């Protein structure tokens, strides 16, 4: 992202985080004249021990000098998580890696990683890169979601698929919750790779093509590895419950392995085995019709 875009992203993030904090949660009176939810700018400044003018300029996206100690104070005042702190630093101090994803990194996974995917037969697994393009998957994922082989790499972006493919939208019982996890991961990458202009082009496209995208994106959730329980309604298997765990694959390509572990207190693993043992091809995220 360019310099001005980075400052605008910082401004939006700070405003969103400030709005999430209840005054009474930090020992302040809720008051009756608050026009917007959350803390006022001057209250954040007070909690962080900085001047109200300086914090206002920071939140307005002005090009001002910041230091790690002051950012730490602001992060504490806003009750940021570890991932949110990293995002704040990346935007405020341009501390992202600046490494651009090369095409030769994108399309291949190592033989050892491919074997791990095959061995995890009871857990649908998806390998994605730092732009959330899907570069690898196992047989279980093909049965629960779709046959990704039929989708060109350029279109095989997880966020794009979640918005464009009705199969995905019908599959997840709480689609917005499912989507928010991937958006939180994407935002973490967005802050980490501040020099990669691909993110700005992709976000502009998603906002233009999918009106619902903007509202979800502006929630400004950040997480490098959210762990959530997801309920699917599969056309052939019915109700399936999975725990989603994300693991980082060490290497220059910065790959992520998303593992969907069947909930042990459900019949999900048995249903998955039955799907995979069927003689006919049952690939596809064809959700159960209401």
N, C-alpha and C positions, 0 to 999 in steps of 0.2 A: 504494500500500500504506500502511496506517496505521503509526504510530510503532512499535508493538510487533512488528508483522509484519516491518518493515524490520530491526529489531535481531535478530530470529530468523533472517532470511535472512543477515545478516552473520555470525552465530554459525556457521551451517551451512557457509557458504563458507570461513571461516577453518579450521574443523576439517577440511574436505575437502582443502584445499590443504596443510595441515600433514601430513596422512597420505600425501601423494604424494612427499614429499622423503625420500630415503634419508640416514641420518645420515652415512655415509661420503662422500656427495657434497658435504657442507659441512665436511669435516674432522673429524667426530666419530666415535668408536668405535661400531660397531653395537650392542655389548652383548648380553647374553643374557637380560635381565629385562624386555624391552620387551613389554608386554601388547598393544599396538596397533602397526600399521605407521606408519612415518614418524617425525617429530620429536616430542619432548615439548614441552609448553607452555613450560617453563622454558628449553629450548634455543632456541626461537624468540625468547623474550625476550632471551636472551643475545646471539644473533646480531643482534637489532635494537637492542640497547643500551638496553632499557627494563626496568623492574622486572617480575619474574615475576607479581606481584599485579596490576599494571596490565594486562598482556597477558591474564591469566586473566579479568579482568573484561570486557575487550574481546571475547574469544572466547565468553564466557558470554552476551553480548548485553546487558550492563548499560548503563544510560544514563550514559555518562561522557564527559568532554570529550576531544576528539582534535584534533591539529594536523596540518597537511600534512606537516611535517618528520618527525613520528613515524610517520605512515602510510607515508611513503616508506621509512622504515627497516624497517617491518614488511613492506612489499611486496618489498623487496630480500631480506629474510631468507626469505621464502616463494617467491622466484624467480618472481614474477608477470610475465606478459606485459603489454604495453601495454593490451590490452583488459581483462585481469583487474584491472589497477591502476585503470582507470576505474570498473570495477564496485565495487571496494573503496571508492573515494572516494564514489561515489554512495550507497552504503549507510551508510557511517560518518559522512558529513558532509552527507547529503541534498543533493548537488550535482546531482541530475538536473534536467532542464529543467522538470518540473512541468507541461508543456503537455499538455492532454487532447485526444485525437483527436476531431475533430468529424465528424458524419455527412456533412456536405457535402464533407469532404476525401476521403471514402473511395471513392466509386464511380466517379470519373472520372479519366482520365489525359489529358494534353495531346495535341492533334493531332500535335505534333512527335514525342512519345514513341511514339504509336501508329504513326507512319510508320517509326520506327526498328525497332519490332517486326516490321513487315511486311517491311522490307528484309533483316532477318537470317533469311533463309529456310533456311539450312543449320544454324542454331543454335536449338534450342528455347529460348524465353525466357519467363520468368514475372515479372510485376511484383507485388510484395506491399507492404503497408503496414507500419507499425511494430508491428502486432499479428499479422503474418504472414497477414493476409487477402489472398487473391489478387484483384487488381483489374484485371489485364491479362495477356494471353498472346498468342502468335502461333500461326500454323497448325502449325508444326513441333511446338510443345508439345502441341497437341491430338492429334497423331498419336502422339507418344511416350507421353504420360501419359493424358489423357482430355479429353473435351469439357467444359471447366469451365463453359460456358454453361448446361449442364443442371443445375448445382448452385446453389441460392440463395446469395446473397452471405453471409448469416449463417452458412451451413455451409461456406463456402469458405475455411476456415482451413487452412493447410498442415499444421500439427501435427495437427489433428483428422482431416484426410483420411488422413494417414500411419498413424494408429491405427485408423481406422474402415473404410477402403476396402481390401478384400483385394487389389484390383488393384495398389495401390501396394506392399503387402507382398510380393506375388509378383514384382513387377517388379524391385526392387533385389536384387541377389545378396547383398549384405551390408546388410540393411535397418537393422540397429542402427547401423552406421557412417553410413549415409545419414541416419538420424534424428538422430544426435548432432550433425551439422553444423547442422541447423535449431534444435535445442535450444540450441546455443551462441549462435546469432544471437538467439534469443528471450530468453535470459538477459541478453545485452548490452542489449537494449531494456528489459527488466524493471528493470535498474539505472538506465537513463537516464531513464525516465519513472516515477519513484518515487511520484508523486502520482496516477497513473492507477489507480484501484481495479479497473478491468477485468481487469488481470493476475491479481490475487488470486482473483477469481471464476472466471476461466478455469482457473487452476491447480487450484483446489479441485474443479472439475468433472472435469478430466482425471484427477486422482488417484482420484476416486471411481468413475468409469466405467471407467478402464483401469488395472488393478493394475500392469501393467508400466511405466507411465509414471513412477511415483515413483522406481524404481531408476535409470532413465536420467537423470532430472532431478537427482537428488542427486549425480551425478558432478561437478556444478558446473563444467562446461566453459564458457568464455566466449570468444567471438570475433565481431567485427563483420563479418568477411568471410573465412570459411574457404575455402581452395582445395583441393579434393579430386578424386581420380579415382574415378569411379563406374561400376560395371558393371551394365548392365541386361540382363534376359532378356525380350525382347519377343516376344509370341506370333507375330507375323507376320514380324519382322525377325531374330529370334534374338539373338545376343550383340551388344550395343552398348556402346561405351566413351565416356564423356563427361568432360571436365574442367569442373568447376563453378566459376564465377567470379561473385562478387557485387559489384555496383557500386551506389553510393549515388546516387540521383537528387536533385539539389539542389532544394529547395523546402519549403514549409511542411508538406506532407503527409509528408515523410520517407519517400519510397518507395525500394524496393530492386529492382534489376533482376538476376535470377539467370539467368546465361547458361550453357547447356550446350554447350560446344564439342566437336565430334566429335574423338576422338583421331586424330591424323594418321597413326599407324602401324597403324590398323585400317581395316576396311571400313565403319565406322559412317556416314560421310557418304554413301556410295553407297547403303547400305541406307535411310537417311532419305529420299533423293531418290526411291527406288523406292516407298516408302510413300506419299509425297505425290503421286506421279504416277498412282497407282492410281485407276481411275474410280470404284470403290466407296468409300464412306466407311469409313476404317479407324481413325477416332479411338478412343482408349481405351488405357489402361494394362493391356492384357490380357496378363499375363505368360505365358511359355512354360510349359506343364505339364511336370512332371518325368516 
